[in-house]
């Protein structure tokens, strides 16, 4: 049984954002500070990735642990109310994400996932991977702004 009335629950659920979340902004800030340029929420790619680095053929998916069922304490939590709705919905999220990753990889994109519970580690790994696979073009120079 839900602890709040439906109107309040509806307002609470509407407040949950799908774009421009704190972890996503942290990833974008770090990429920009490191000199990388990117596009946001490209609807023409499978799964509408959060960050797209076309020059590197890399997409970044910034995932919330609960919504994408990560193997961490936040991701292992299960809703106690309306289980008949939430169980299948969260499982569909996982399946849809896996299909999007497979489609992106088949199209030649490198997919990097940054999880909400480890944003700092995800950013570090992402920057390391991008610097390793830097495209060799004339005049390209990675600069770090301070």
LOGU-484589 format. One record per atom (N, C-alpha, C): residue number from 0; chain; z, x, y. Coordinates in Angstrom, 2 decimals. Atoms other than C-alpha are relative to their C-alpha. Last residue first. Layout:
! LOGU-484589
{site NUM, "A", {Z, X, Y}}
...
This chain:
! LOGU-484589
{site 145, "A", {-1.48, 0.05, -0.13}}
{site 145, "A", {-15.73, 41.87, 26.00}}
{site 145, "A", {0.37, -0.79, 1.20}}
{site 144, "A", {-0.47, 0.28, -1.35}}
{site 144, "A", {-19.30, 41.54, 24.77}}
{site 144, "A", {1.52, -0.05, 0.01}}
{site 143, "A", {-1.28, 0.69, 0.02}}
{site 143, "A", {-20.45, 43.21, 21.60}}
{site 143, "A", {0.48, -0.16, 1.43}}
{site 142, "A", {-0.92, -0.42, -1.04}}
{site 142, "A", {-24.06, 44.08, 21.38}}
{site 142, "A", {1.27, -0.80, -0.12}}
{site 141, "A", {-1.22, 0.79, 0.07}}
{site 141, "A", {-26.31, 43.98, 18.35}}
{site 141, "A", {0.95, 0.53, 1.05}}
{site 140, "A", {-1.20, -0.83, -0.11}}
{site 140, "A", {-29.67, 45.37, 19.28}}
{site 140, "A", {1.21, -0.90, 0.00}}
{site 139, "A", {-1.18, 0.77, 0.37}}
{site 139, "A", {-33.09, 44.07, 18.42}}
{site 139, "A", {1.21, 0.91, 0.03}}
{site 138, "A", {-0.74, 0.47, -1.15}}
{site 138, "A", {-35.74, 45.89, 20.41}}
{site 138, "A", {1.24, -0.79, -0.35}}
{site 137, "A", {-0.05, -0.94, -1.12}}
{site 137, "A", {-38.13, 46.23, 17.53}}
{site 137, "A", {0.78, -0.63, 1.15}}
{site 136, "A", {1.06, 0.29, -0.97}}
{site 136, "A", {-37.20, 44.05, 14.62}}
{site 136, "A", {0.13, 0.96, 1.15}}
{site 135, "A", {0.51, -1.23, -0.61}}
{site 135, "A", {-35.25, 45.00, 11.52}}
{site 135, "A", {-1.19, -0.35, 0.89}}
{site 134, "A", {1.45, -0.17, 0.06}}
{site 134, "A", {-33.34, 41.85, 10.71}}
{site 134, "A", {-0.44, 1.25, 0.75}}
{site 133, "A", {0.61, 0.11, -1.32}}
{site 133, "A", {-29.59, 42.36, 10.27}}
{site 133, "A", {-1.50, 0.20, -0.11}}
{site 132, "A", {1.36, 0.51, 0.19}}
{site 132, "A", {-28.59, 41.81, 6.66}}
{site 132, "A", {-0.71, -0.18, 1.32}}
{site 131, "A", {0.67, -0.69, 1.11}}
{site 131, "A", {-25.47, 43.99, 6.68}}
{site 131, "A", {-1.46, -0.40, -0.12}}
{site 130, "A", {0.30, -1.36, -0.46}}
{site 130, "A", {-24.38, 42.80, 10.14}}
{site 130, "A", {-0.71, 0.80, -1.08}}
{site 129, "A", {1.09, 0.05, -0.97}}
{site 129, "A", {-24.68, 39.20, 9.01}}
{site 129, "A", {-0.37, 1.40, 0.49}}
{site 128, "A", {1.26, 0.32, 0.70}}
{site 128, "A", {-22.60, 39.78, 5.86}}
{site 128, "A", {-1.18, 0.01, 0.98}}
{site 127, "A", {0.34, -1.16, 0.83}}
{site 127, "A", {-19.79, 41.51, 7.79}}
{site 127, "A", {-1.35, -0.23, -0.70}}
{site 126, "A", {0.49, -1.06, -0.89}}
{site 126, "A", {-19.80, 38.78, 10.43}}
{site 126, "A", {-0.42, 1.24, -0.79}}
{site 125, "A", {1.27, 0.42, -0.56}}
{site 125, "A", {-19.53, 36.08, 7.75}}
{site 125, "A", {-0.59, 1.09, 0.89}}
{site 124, "A", {1.02, -0.15, 1.05}}
{site 124, "A", {-16.78, 37.89, 5.84}}
{site 124, "A", {-1.39, -0.35, 0.52}}
{site 123, "A", {0.12, -1.44, 0.30}}
{site 123, "A", {-14.66, 38.28, 9.00}}
{site 123, "A", {-1.11, 0.24, -1.04}}
{site 122, "A", {0.73, -0.59, -1.12}}
{site 122, "A", {-15.33, 34.68, 10.03}}
{site 122, "A", {-0.23, 1.49, -0.26}}
{site 121, "A", {1.39, 0.44, 0.08}}
{site 121, "A", {-14.29, 33.42, 6.60}}
{site 121, "A", {-0.86, 0.59, 1.10}}
{site 120, "A", {0.64, -0.74, 1.08}}
{site 120, "A", {-11.13, 35.51, 6.65}}
{site 120, "A", {-1.47, -0.37, -0.15}}
{site 119, "A", {0.05, -1.42, -0.40}}
{site 119, "A", {-10.15, 34.13, 10.07}}
{site 119, "A", {-0.69, 0.84, -1.07}}
{site 118, "A", {1.04, -0.20, -1.01}}
{site 118, "A", {-11.08, 30.55, 9.12}}
{site 118, "A", {-0.13, 1.48, 0.36}}
{site 117, "A", {0.15, -1.44, -0.16}}
{site 117, "A", {-9.06, 30.57, 5.91}}
{site 117, "A", {-1.12, 0.30, 1.00}}
{site 116, "A", {-1.26, -0.69, 0.27}}
{site 116, "A", {-7.61, 27.07, 5.47}}
{site 116, "A", {-0.08, 1.51, 0.21}}
{site 115, "A", {-0.99, 0.26, -1.04}}
{site 115, "A", {-10.57, 25.37, 7.20}}
{site 115, "A", {1.28, 0.80, -0.21}}
{site 114, "A", {-0.96, 1.08, 0.27}}
{site 114, "A", {-13.07, 26.89, 4.78}}
{site 114, "A", {1.06, -0.06, 1.10}}
{site 113, "A", {-1.28, -0.40, -0.60}}
{site 113, "A", {-16.09, 28.91, 5.89}}
{site 113, "A", {0.94, -1.19, -0.18}}
{site 112, "A", {-0.97, 1.06, -0.21}}
{site 112, "A", {-19.13, 28.49, 3.65}}
{site 112, "A", {1.29, 0.59, 0.55}}
{site 111, "A", {-1.35, -0.53, -0.09}}
{site 111, "A", {-22.09, 30.85, 3.94}}
{site 111, "A", {0.93, -1.16, 0.30}}
{site 110, "A", {-1.02, 0.97, -0.37}}
{site 110, "A", {-25.53, 29.73, 2.78}}
{site 110, "A", {1.36, 0.67, -0.05}}
{site 109, "A", {-1.27, -0.49, 0.52}}
{site 109, "A", {-28.51, 32.10, 2.75}}
{site 109, "A", {1.07, -0.94, 0.53}}
{site 108, "A", {-1.09, -0.21, -0.94}}
{site 108, "A", {-31.68, 30.11, 3.35}}
{site 108, "A", {1.21, 0.57, -0.73}}
{site 107, "A", {-0.06, -1.38, -0.45}}
{site 107, "A", {-34.83, 30.49, 1.25}}
{site 107, "A", {1.10, 0.30, 1.01}}
{site 106, "A", {0.89, -0.16, -1.15}}
{site 106, "A", {-35.79, 26.83, 0.80}}
{site 106, "A", {0.08, 1.41, 0.60}}
{site 105, "A", {1.37, 0.11, 0.50}}
{site 105, "A", {-34.27, 26.83, -2.69}}
{site 105, "A", {-1.01, 0.19, 1.12}}
{site 104, "A", {0.29, -1.24, 0.72}}
{site 104, "A", {-31.00, 28.08, -1.18}}
{site 104, "A", {-1.43, -0.01, -0.53}}
{site 103, "A", {0.12, -1.07, -0.99}}
{site 103, "A", {-31.02, 25.22, 1.32}}
{site 103, "A", {-0.36, 1.33, -0.67}}
{site 102, "A", {1.26, 0.20, -0.71}}
{site 102, "A", {-31.72, 22.65, -1.41}}
{site 102, "A", {-0.22, 1.10, 1.04}}
{site 101, "A", {1.09, -0.33, 0.93}}
{site 101, "A", {-28.91, 24.03, -3.60}}
{site 101, "A", {-1.36, -0.13, 0.69}}
{site 100, "A", {-0.02, -1.46, 0.17}}
{site 100, "A", {-26.46, 24.00, -0.70}}
{site 100, "A", {-1.15, 0.43, -0.90}}
{site 99, "A", {0.52, -0.59, -1.24}}
{site 99, "A", {-27.44, 20.41, 0.16}}
{site 99, "A", {-0.07, 1.51, -0.11}}
{site 98, "A", {1.44, 0.25, -0.03}}
{site 98, "A", {-26.98, 19.30, -3.46}}
{site 98, "A", {-0.62, 0.62, 1.25}}
{site 97, "A", {0.61, -0.89, 1.00}}
{site 97, "A", {-23.54, 20.95, -3.62}}
{site 97, "A", {-1.52, -0.17, 0.00}}
{site 96, "A", {-0.04, -1.36, -0.52}}
{site 96, "A", {-22.52, 19.23, -0.35}}
{site 96, "A", {-0.67, 0.97, -0.97}}
{site 95, "A", {0.99, -0.07, -1.07}}
{site 95, "A", {-23.64, 15.81, -1.64}}
{site 95, "A", {-0.07, 1.42, 0.58}}
{site 94, "A", {1.33, 0.02, 0.62}}
{site 94, "A", {-21.69, 16.29, -4.87}}
{site 94, "A", {-1.09, 0.15, 1.05}}
{site 93, "A", {0.20, -1.25, 0.74}}
{site 93, "A", {-18.52, 17.32, -3.05}}
{site 93, "A", {-1.40, 0.09, -0.59}}
{site 92, "A", {0.11, -1.07, -0.99}}
{site 92, "A", {-18.76, 14.46, -0.53}}
{site 92, "A", {-0.30, 1.33, -0.70}}
{site 91, "A", {1.38, 0.05, -0.53}}
{site 91, "A", {-19.45, 12.04, -3.41}}
{site 91, "A", {-0.21, 1.08, 1.05}}
{site 90, "A", {0.85, -0.60, 1.04}}
{site 90, "A", {-16.16, 13.17, -5.02}}
{site 90, "A", {-1.47, 0.00, 0.44}}
{site 89, "A", {-0.18, -1.44, -0.09}}
{site 89, "A", {-14.33, 12.46, -1.76}}
{site 89, "A", {-0.83, 0.72, -1.06}}
{site 88, "A", {0.59, -0.49, -1.25}}
{site 88, "A", {-15.79, 8.96, -1.67}}
{site 88, "A", {0.10, 1.51, 0.10}}
{site 87, "A", {1.46, -0.14, 0.10}}
{site 87, "A", {-15.09, 8.29, -5.37}}
{site 87, "A", {-0.65, 0.55, 1.28}}
{site 86, "A", {0.37, -0.88, 1.12}}
{site 86, "A", {-11.37, 9.07, -5.00}}
{site 86, "A", {-1.52, 0.19, -0.11}}
{site 85, "A", {-0.01, -1.40, -0.39}}
{site 85, "A", {-11.00, 7.52, -1.55}}
{site 85, "A", {-0.40, 0.95, -1.12}}
{site 84, "A", {1.02, -0.36, -0.99}}
{site 84, "A", {-12.11, 3.97, -2.36}}
{site 84, "A", {-0.07, 1.51, 0.20}}
{site 83, "A", {1.30, 0.43, 0.51}}
{site 83, "A", {-10.22, 3.19, -5.57}}
{site 83, "A", {-1.15, 0.31, 0.94}}
{site 82, "A", {0.50, -1.05, 0.89}}
{site 82, "A", {-7.30, 5.24, -4.27}}
{site 82, "A", {-1.38, -0.35, -0.55}}
{site 81, "A", {1.42, 0.31, 0.16}}
{site 81, "A", {-6.72, 2.78, -1.43}}
{site 81, "A", {-0.70, 1.06, -0.86}}
{site 80, "A", {0.40, 1.39, -0.18}}
{site 80, "A", {-3.34, 4.34, -0.69}}
{site 80, "A", {-1.52, -0.11, -0.13}}
{site 79, "A", {-0.82, 0.87, 0.84}}
{site 79, "A", {-1.88, 7.53, -2.10}}
{site 79, "A", {-0.37, -1.46, 0.15}}
{site 78, "A", {-0.54, 1.14, -0.75}}
{site 78, "A", {-4.59, 9.85, -0.80}}
{site 78, "A", {0.79, -0.91, -0.95}}
{site 77, "A", {0.74, 1.23, 0.28}}
{site 77, "A", {-4.92, 12.96, -2.94}}
{site 77, "A", {0.61, -1.13, 0.80}}
{site 76, "A", {-0.71, 1.25, -0.32}}
{site 76, "A", {-3.90, 16.43, -1.89}}
{site 76, "A", {-0.89, -1.19, -0.29}}
{site 75, "A", {-0.46, 0.63, 1.24}}
{site 75, "A", {-5.69, 19.25, -3.73}}
{site 75, "A", {0.77, -1.29, 0.25}}
{site 74, "A", {1.11, 0.58, 0.74}}
{site 74, "A", {-7.72, 20.25, -0.68}}
{site 74, "A", {0.42, -0.72, -1.26}}
{site 73, "A", {0.57, 1.12, -0.77}}
{site 73, "A", {-4.71, 20.79, 1.56}}
{site 73, "A", {-1.10, -0.72, -0.78}}
{site 72, "A", {-0.94, 1.12, -0.08}}
{site 72, "A", {-2.91, 22.87, -1.10}}
{site 72, "A", {-0.54, -1.21, 0.77}}
{site 71, "A", {-1.16, -0.48, -0.74}}
{site 71, "A", {-6.02, 24.99, -1.77}}
{site 71, "A", {0.96, -1.19, 0.11}}
{site 70, "A", {-1.08, -0.30, 0.94}}
{site 70, "A", {-8.96, 24.54, -4.16}}
{site 70, "A", {1.16, 0.69, 0.73}}
{site 69, "A", {-0.21, -1.43, 0.24}}
{site 69, "A", {-11.25, 22.92, -1.60}}
{site 69, "A", {1.19, 0.20, -0.94}}
{site 68, "A", {-0.76, -0.26, 1.22}}
{site 68, "A", {-11.99, 19.21, -1.97}}
{site 68, "A", {0.10, 1.48, -0.35}}
{site 67, "A", {0.94, -0.62, 0.93}}
{site 67, "A", {-14.71, 18.82, 0.70}}
{site 67, "A", {0.70, 0.52, -1.25}}
{site 66, "A", {1.22, 0.79, 0.12}}
{site 66, "A", {-12.84, 16.31, 2.88}}
{site 66, "A", {-0.97, 0.57, -1.03}}
{site 65, "A", {-0.22, 1.32, 0.58}}
{site 65, "A", {-9.40, 17.82, 2.34}}
{site 65, "A", {-1.31, -0.72, -0.29}}
{site 64, "A", {-0.47, -0.11, 1.38}}
{site 64, "A", {-10.38, 21.46, 2.88}}
{site 64, "A", {0.19, -1.36, -0.67}}
{site 63, "A", {-1.40, 0.40, 0.03}}
{site 63, "A", {-12.46, 20.84, 5.99}}
{site 63, "A", {0.45, -0.04, -1.46}}
{site 62, "A", {-0.49, 1.14, 0.77}}
{site 62, "A", {-15.70, 22.74, 5.70}}
{site 62, "A", {1.49, -0.24, 0.18}}
{site 61, "A", {-1.43, -0.08, -0.28}}
{site 61, "A", {-17.54, 24.96, 8.17}}
{site 61, "A", {0.61, -1.27, -0.59}}
{site 60, "A", {-0.63, 1.29, 0.19}}
{site 60, "A", {-21.01, 25.36, 6.66}}
{site 60, "A", {1.50, 0.19, 0.23}}
{site 59, "A", {-1.45, -0.05, 0.17}}
{site 59, "A", {-22.86, 28.37, 8.03}}
{site 59, "A", {0.50, -1.44, -0.10}}
{site 58, "A", {-0.69, 1.18, -0.51}}
{site 58, "A", {-26.61, 28.72, 7.63}}
{site 58, "A", {1.48, 0.14, -0.31}}
{site 57, "A", {-1.34, 0.25, 0.50}}
{site 57, "A", {-28.51, 31.99, 7.30}}
{site 57, "A", {0.54, -1.28, 0.63}}
{site 56, "A", {0.21, 0.98, 1.07}}
{site 56, "A", {-32.20, 32.78, 7.66}}
{site 56, "A", {1.33, -0.31, -0.69}}
{site 55, "A", {-0.58, -0.56, 1.21}}
{site 55, "A", {-31.10, 35.78, 9.77}}
{site 55, "A", {-0.23, -0.87, -1.23}}
{site 54, "A", {0.47, -1.37, 0.11}}
{site 54, "A", {-33.29, 35.00, 12.78}}
{site 54, "A", {0.47, 0.65, -1.30}}
{site 53, "A", {1.37, -0.06, 0.50}}
{site 53, "A", {-32.69, 31.28, 12.22}}
{site 53, "A", {-0.50, 1.43, -0.21}}
{site 52, "A", {0.46, -1.25, -0.59}}
{site 52, "A", {-28.88, 31.52, 12.50}}
{site 52, "A", {-1.43, 0.23, -0.50}}
{site 51, "A", {1.21, -0.56, 0.61}}
{site 51, "A", {-27.85, 27.92, 11.83}}
{site 51, "A", {-0.40, 1.24, 0.79}}
{site 50, "A", {0.54, -1.11, -0.78}}
{site 50, "A", {-24.33, 26.60, 12.46}}
{site 50, "A", {-1.21, 0.56, -0.74}}
{site 49, "A", {-0.73, -0.10, -1.26}}
{site 49, "A", {-22.87, 23.27, 11.30}}
{site 49, "A", {-0.59, 1.05, 0.92}}
{site 48, "A", {-0.99, -1.08, -0.09}}
{site 48, "A", {-25.48, 22.64, 8.61}}
{site 48, "A", {0.62, 0.08, 1.39}}
{site 47, "A", {-0.30, -0.22, -1.42}}
{site 47, "A", {-27.19, 19.22, 8.60}}
{site 47, "A", {1.07, 1.08, 0.17}}
{site 46, "A", {-1.44, -0.03, -0.22}}
{site 46, "A", {-26.99, 18.67, 4.80}}
{site 46, "A", {0.43, 0.19, 1.44}}
{site 45, "A", {-0.82, 0.81, 0.91}}
{site 45, "A", {-30.62, 19.60, 4.20}}
{site 45, "A", {1.49, 0.16, 0.31}}
{site 44, "A", {-0.37, -0.75, 1.20}}
{site 44, "A", {-32.26, 21.08, 7.31}}
{site 44, "A", {0.88, -0.87, -0.89}}
{site 43, "A", {1.20, -0.17, 0.81}}
{site 43, "A", {-34.12, 19.01, 9.95}}
{site 43, "A", {0.27, 0.85, -1.24}}
{site 42, "A", {0.22, 1.17, 0.84}}
{site 42, "A", {-30.83, 17.71, 11.35}}
{site 42, "A", {-1.23, 0.13, -0.88}}
{site 41, "A", {1.44, 0.20, 0.14}}
{site 41, "A", {-29.87, 21.11, 12.67}}
{site 41, "A", {-0.26, -1.13, -0.99}}
{site 40, "A", {0.24, 1.30, 0.64}}
{site 40, "A", {-26.19, 20.80, 13.57}}
{site 40, "A", {-1.48, -0.34, -0.12}}
{site 39, "A", {-1.07, 0.83, 0.55}}
{site 39, "A", {-25.99, 23.73, 15.97}}
{site 39, "A", {-0.54, -1.26, -0.64}}
{site 38, "A", {0.23, 1.41, -0.31}}
{site 38, "A", {-28.42, 26.55, 16.67}}
{site 38, "A", {1.10, -0.81, -0.68}}
{site 37, "A", {0.11, 0.97, 1.08}}
{site 37, "A", {-27.53, 30.22, 16.76}}
{site 37, "A", {-0.34, -1.38, 0.53}}
{site 36, "A", {0.42, 1.27, -0.59}}
{site 36, "A", {-27.31, 33.42, 18.73}}
{site 36, "A", {-0.37, -0.95, -1.12}}
{site 35, "A", {0.93, 0.79, 0.79}}
{site 35, "A", {-25.34, 36.41, 17.51}}
{site 35, "A", {-0.32, -1.29, 0.73}}
{site 34, "A", {1.38, -0.16, -0.44}}
{site 34, "A", {-23.81, 38.85, 19.99}}
{site 34, "A", {-1.03, -0.78, -0.79}}
{site 33, "A", {0.58, -1.14, 0.71}}
{site 33, "A", {-20.41, 39.38, 18.38}}
{site 33, "A", {-1.48, 0.19, 0.34}}
{site 32, "A", {-0.63, -1.22, -0.52}}
{site 32, "A", {-18.81, 37.12, 21.01}}
{site 32, "A", {-0.57, 1.25, -0.66}}
{site 31, "A", {0.54, -0.23, -1.34}}
{site 31, "A", {-21.29, 34.38, 20.08}}
{site 31, "A", {0.56, 1.29, 0.59}}
{site 30, "A", {1.42, -0.38, 0.12}}
{site 30, "A", {-20.45, 34.60, 16.40}}
{site 30, "A", {-0.57, 0.36, 1.36}}
{site 29, "A", {0.06, -1.35, 0.58}}
{site 29, "A", {-16.69, 34.63, 17.07}}
{site 29, "A", {-1.45, 0.47, -0.12}}
{site 28, "A", {-0.48, -0.95, -1.01}}
{site 28, "A", {-16.92, 31.63, 19.41}}
{site 28, "A", {-0.11, 1.43, -0.51}}
{site 27, "A", {1.03, -0.16, -1.02}}
{site 27, "A", {-19.07, 29.70, 16.93}}
{site 27, "A", {0.41, 1.01, 1.06}}
{site 26, "A", {1.13, -0.73, 0.60}}
{site 26, "A", {-16.63, 30.30, 14.09}}
{site 26, "A", {-1.07, 0.26, 1.05}}
{site 25, "A", {-0.45, -1.38, 0.22}}
{site 25, "A", {-13.62, 29.28, 16.22}}
{site 25, "A", {-1.13, 0.85, -0.59}}
{site 24, "A", {0.05, -0.67, -1.31}}
{site 24, "A", {-15.50, 26.19, 17.43}}
{site 24, "A", {0.45, 1.45, -0.13}}
{site 23, "A", {1.40, -0.21, -0.33}}
{site 23, "A", {-16.11, 25.16, 13.81}}
{site 23, "A", {-0.13, 0.73, 1.34}}
{site 22, "A", {0.53, -1.11, 0.80}}
{site 22, "A", {-12.45, 25.66, 12.88}}
{site 22, "A", {-1.46, 0.32, 0.34}}
{site 21, "A", {-0.60, -1.28, -0.38}}
{site 21, "A", {-11.33, 23.56, 15.89}}
{site 21, "A", {-0.51, 1.15, -0.87}}
{site 20, "A", {-1.39, -0.11, 0.41}}
{site 20, "A", {-13.78, 20.74, 15.15}}
{site 20, "A", {0.54, 1.37, 0.40}}
{site 19, "A", {-0.80, -0.66, -1.03}}
{site 19, "A", {-16.98, 20.40, 17.16}}
{site 19, "A", {1.49, 0.00, -0.33}}
{site 18, "A", {0.63, -1.13, -0.70}}
{site 18, "A", {-18.54, 17.92, 14.76}}
{site 18, "A", {0.98, 0.55, 1.02}}
{site 17, "A", {0.87, -0.65, 0.96}}
{site 17, "A", {-17.21, 15.49, 12.16}}
{site 17, "A", {-0.68, 1.22, 0.58}}
{site 16, "A", {1.30, -0.46, -0.45}}
{site 16, "A", {-14.23, 14.28, 14.16}}
{site 16, "A", {-0.79, 0.64, -1.14}}
{site 15, "A", {0.32, -1.19, 0.79}}
{site 15, "A", {-11.36, 12.16, 12.92}}
{site 15, "A", {-1.43, 0.41, 0.33}}
{site 14, "A", {-0.34, -1.20, -0.76}}
{site 14, "A", {-10.41, 9.78, 15.76}}
{site 14, "A", {-0.33, 1.29, -0.77}}
{site 13, "A", {1.05, -0.25, -0.98}}
{site 13, "A", {-12.24, 6.87, 14.14}}
{site 13, "A", {0.23, 1.30, 0.76}}
{site 12, "A", {1.15, -0.55, 0.72}}
{site 12, "A", {-9.87, 7.15, 11.15}}
{site 12, "A", {-1.16, 0.29, 0.96}}
{site 11, "A", {-0.33, -1.35, 0.46}}
{site 11, "A", {-6.78, 6.70, 13.36}}
{site 11, "A", {-1.23, 0.64, -0.67}}
{site 10, "A", {-0.01, -0.88, -1.17}}
{site 10, "A", {-8.29, 3.69, 15.17}}
{site 10, "A", {0.27, 1.45, -0.41}}
{site 9, "A", {1.38, -0.13, -0.46}}
{site 9, "A", {-9.14, 2.04, 11.86}}
{site 9, "A", {-0.08, 0.93, 1.19}}
{site 8, "A", {0.67, -0.91, 0.93}}
{site 8, "A", {-5.64, 2.72, 10.52}}
{site 8, "A", {-1.45, 0.24, 0.43}}
{site 7, "A", {-0.49, -1.34, -0.31}}
{site 7, "A", {-4.17, 1.10, 13.65}}
{site 7, "A", {-0.68, 1.03, -0.90}}
{site 6, "A", {0.55, -0.37, -1.31}}
{site 6, "A", {-6.34, -2.01, 13.24}}
{site 6, "A", {0.44, 1.42, 0.39}}
{site 5, "A", {1.41, -0.42, 0.03}}
{site 5, "A", {-5.61, -2.17, 9.50}}
{site 5, "A", {-0.57, 0.43, 1.34}}
{site 4, "A", {0.88, 1.17, -0.01}}
{site 4, "A", {-1.79, -2.27, 9.93}}
{site 4, "A", {-1.46, 0.47, 0.07}}
{site 3, "A", {0.31, 0.50, -1.34}}
{site 3, "A", {0.10, 0.87, 8.96}}
{site 3, "A", {-0.96, -1.19, -0.11}}
{site 2, "A", {-1.21, 0.07, -0.82}}
{site 2, "A", {1.93, 2.05, 5.81}}
{site 2, "A", {-0.25, -0.58, 1.39}}
{site 1, "A", {0.11, -0.77, -1.23}}
{site 1, "A", {-0.95, 1.31, 3.42}}
{site 1, "A", {1.23, -0.24, 0.88}}
{site 0, "A", {0.00, 0.84, -1.18}}
{site 0, "A", {0.00, 0.00, 0.00}}
{site 0, "A", {0.00, 0.88, 1.24}}
